């Protein structure tokens, strides 16, 4: 409950004024009361009436007494107390942005002292000095803004100082992919190594990394030549977790060619041989992509494995995820319609496919124009 009192003041010229001091309820994080001050002239009775009005306004939330809690403390409290049910992968991302980019620069500033120019200077430093990508800066900023939005709702600050901050413009991401010849070089390099099956499946199917690492032998119907995508192995909050795919569209059945079926059969036979050979030392995970002892790969370890593989064989450096882009691009350039590509990739809607791979559809459009022109030329000639 807010309280207040009055101090009488007499100036050198004998003029009388009254200082009104209003104390808010105790801050839930610091345990302290925040004070606001106002000086009024007039009679003591008028000062008392003004004080009662100020106390009522504080109680009703019409006046916000800004909190002295530090931003870093509030960000951790916000994440823990007000976001208990977010996905663990989302929580990991929030914590990385908070602890990596926000707190080192702004964490010691009190909420009541945080202002728009300070946040703008922080954004500018991330861009100009830290050389962070615009998307990374935007994500960190949005985490900060969301936490301060909550502080406004809780009447810890009167307004969000993120309002008015200018962010660097986002740059459209262009995936690095392998061309047809580079795909051939990749497969040749992977042959007879433990990267052969992961590479084949990525080029043929275009899995997300977590989908590939969660794929089980029980998800493969050899007779129907179908792969069932049902799970996703991801980095959770301090541990690897098994979740559903990224969206409902990610749960899908994908038809595979006979060559991929044959390679999968060979790999399954090897899996069973390892199980027999290692006995109690084998973990029967049922995973298609696993270590020789059957244990799963952590998502990050597969990424590092891919990097070591490309460096060892002198292959062009692309991200492991870009093998998925390589698959999609190859399908579109082969004339497979975007709707089918969308379905096989597990995109939630066709706009995602068209947005990411629009450069492919432009090439397809040129081929169509050339084909139509060829048809028209034949008709004119006849």
N, C-alpha and C positions, 0 to 999 in steps of 0.2 A: 504494500500500500504506500502511495506517495505521501510525503509529509512536507512541511515547510515552516519557515519562521521569518521574522522581520528584524532588521537592524536599522536603528535610527542613525542618521548621519547629519552632522552640522558642518557646513562649509565655513571657510575663513570669513566670508561676508555675512555669516549668520543664517544663510539659507538652509532650510531643513529638507532632507530627502530621506527616502526609505529604500533600503536594499532588500529585495525579496529573494530568498533562497529556497528552491524547491528540490527535494531529494526524491528520486524515483525508487521503485522497489529494487532489492538487491539483484545485481547482475548474476544470472544463473551460473556463469563460468568463473567470474572473478570473486563473487561473494560481496562485492562492494556496491555502494549506492552511488549513482551518478547525480551530480548537482548541476542545476541551471540557475542563472542569476538574472535579475531584472531590477533596475533602479527606477523609482517613480517619485514624483513630487506630489504635493497635496497634503491632505490630512492623514493621520494614522488610520482613521476609519476607512478612508478611500484605499489606503495601502492594504489593509486587511481584506477588503472586498476583492481587490485585484489578486491577492495571494490565493484566496479561496477559488477564484476563477482559474488561476494557473494550475492549482492542484487538481481541479476537476478535469482540465484539459489533458494533463499528464495521465490521469486515471483512465480517461476515455480514449487515449491514444492520439488525441489531436496534436499533442506535442510529443516528439520523440527525443528522449535524452540519449544521445549516442553512447554506445558501449565502449569501455576502455579495454575490452578484451583484445588480445593481439590477433591479427588475421590468421597466422599459422595455427593458433589454438582453435580458432573458430572453424577453419577448414577441416581439421581432423574431427572436431565435434560434429560438424555438419555431415560428413561422410559416415560417421559411426551411428549417429542418432537418427538422422532423417533419411538416410538411404540404406536401410537394412535389407531391403528385398531386391536390390538390383542384381543383375547377373554378375557372377564372380569375375568373368572376363572384363565386364564394364568397370567393376570396382578396381581391378588391377590397372586399367587404363587411367582412371581418375587419379589413383594414388601416384602413378608415375608422373602425371602432369603436375599434381600438387607438390609432391616432394622434390621433383626434378627441376621445375621451372618457376613455380609461383613462390613457394616459401623461401628459397635462397635469396630472392630479391625483395620480397614484400612481407615476409612472414612476421617480422618484428614490429611492423606498423600497427598501431591501434586502429580498430574499426572507425572510431570517431575522427581519426586523423587522415584516413585514406581518402584521396580525392582523384578526380578525373585526370588532371595533368600527371600525377604520379603513375597512374595505370598506363597512360599513353606513353610515358617515358619508358616504362617496363616493356611494353609491346615493341617500341622502336628499338630497344636494346636487343631483344630476342631476334629481331630481323637484321639489324645492321652489325651487331657485334657477335652474337651467338650464331648468326647465319642459319637460323632454323627455317624450315619450309613453312610457307604461309598456312598450310593446312594444320601443321603442328601448333603453330602460334594460335590459330583460331580455336583449336580444340582446348588448349590450355586456358585461353580467355573465356570460353564458354563455361568451363568448370568454375572459374572464378566468379563469373556473372551469376551462375545458378546459386552458388553459395551466398552471394550478397543479396540476391533476390529473396532468399529465405530470411536473411537478417533483417530485411525491410519488413517482411510479413510479421516477424517476431518483434518488431519495433525496437530493434537494436540500433538501427541507423534510419535517418529520415528518408533517404533516397539512395538508389544504387549509383555509385560513382563510375560504374562501367558505361553508363549511358553517355553517349557522345564520343566514345573512343573510336578512332579510325583504325581498321585492321588492314594489313597488306592484302592485295588482291590474290585470290586463289589462282594457281596455275593448273591448267588442265593436265592431268597425268597421262603420259604416253608410255605404254608398256614396251619394254624391250623384249623382242621375241627372236626365235630362231627361224631362219628361212628354210626352204626345202632342203638345200644342200647341207645346211648346218644341222638340221634334224638328223640327216643321214650320218653325219660325223658324230653326233651325240650318241646315237644308238650303237654305232660301231665301237665307240670308246667305252660304252657301258657294258657291252657284251663280255661275259665271263667275269663280271664283278657283281657285288651285291646291290649296285645301283641299277642293274638292268631292268628288273621288274618295276621298280618305282618309276623309272623313266618311261618305259613302255605304257604303263597305265596312265601316266599324266598326259602323254602325247595322244593316246587313243581316246581317253575319257575326259580329261580336264578336271580332275578332282580338285577341290580345295585341299590344302595340306592336311587339315584335321580329318577330313572325310577319308582320305587315303590311309592315314594311320589308324583309323578306327575300323576299316573294312575287315570283315571276318570271312573265313571260308564258308561259313553257313549263309553268308549273304550272296553267294555265287551259285547260280543254277546253270551247271555246265550243259545240260540237255537243251534248255531253252535259250542258251547263250545270253543270259541276263545277269546283270549286277544290280543288287538292291542296295541303295544308299540310305542308311537309316540313322547313322550316328556320326559324331564329330569329336575328335580328340583335341582338346584345347588347353592352353595354359590358364588355369583358374587362379583363385586367390591363394597363392602360395603352394599350389599343387596342380598336377595335371588332372583334368576332369573329362568325363564322357558326357556329352550333351547331344541334343537333337541338332540337326543341321541348322545353318544360319537362318533359314526361313522355311515355311511350310513347303515351298516349291523345291527346297533342297532334299526333301524326302522323295526319292524318285527311283524308277527302274530304267536301267540303261542297257540297250542291246549292244553286244560286242561281237567283233568279227571272229572268224574261225582261227586266225593266227594268234589272237590274244587268248582265246580259249586254250589252245595248245600250250602256250607259254604258262598259263595259269595252272594247267594240269601238271606240267613239269615242276613248277614251284610247290604245288601241293604235295607231290610225291617227295620232294626234298624235305618239306616240313615234317612229314610222317617219318622219314628216315632219321632226321635229327632227333625226333621224339624217342624213337627206338634206341638210338645210339647213346643219348645222354641220360635216359632214364629219369631218376629223381632230380637230376640237374636241369631238366627241361621244364619250362613253364608252358603248360598247354593253354595258351591264350586264345587260340583259334584265329590269330591275326594273320592276314595275308602278308603285310609288310611288318616284319619283326626281326629281332636279332637272332643269331643262330640258336640261342638257348630258349627261344620262344618269347622272351621278354619284349615288351613294347618299346618303341622309340618315343622319347619325348618330342613334342613339336619342334622345339628349338634345336635339339640335337640333330634332327633330320635336316634342318636348314644349314647347320654347320657342316654336316656330312656332304651336302650338295656343294657347298663352297669349296671344300677340300677337293672334291672330285673334279670340278671344273678347272681349278688351278692346276691340279696334277696333270690333266690331259690337255691343257692349253686351250680350253674352250672359251668362247665369248662369255663374259660374266653377265648373267641375268639372274634375277631372283628365282627361288624355287617356285614361287607363285606365278611367275611369268611363263612357266611351262603350261599352265592352264590357259593363259592368253595365247600361247603358241598354238595350242590345240584348237581354240575357238577361231583364230585367224585362218588356220589351215582349212577348217571346215567351210568357212565362208568363202574363201578363195577357190575352194573346190566346187562351189555352186550350191552348197547345202543351204536351204532357206533359213533365215534368221529365227523363225519360230521353232524349228527343230533344234537349232543351236541353243536357244534359250532353254528349251526343255532339258537337253542333255547336261547343260551347265548348272541347272537348278536356279536360274535367275527368277526372282519373284514376278517380274513383268518384262515385257518385250522392250520397254523403254530403256532398261538397264543395258540390255544386250546392244541395242542400237547406239546408245550413248558411248559405251566403251569401245565398240568396234565399228563406229561410223565410217572410219577411214576404209574399212574393207568393203562396205556397201557402196562407197563411191567408186571403188575399182570395179565392183560388180555392175554398177550403173553404166560405166564406160563400156564394159564388155557388151552389155545389152544394147547400148546405142550403136556400137560397131556392128553387132549382129543384125540389128534392124536395118542399118544402112546397107549392109551386104544383101539382105533380102530385097530391099527396094531397088538396089542397083541391078539385080538379076531380073526383076520384073520390068524395069525400064529397058534393059537390053533386049528382052523378049518382045 
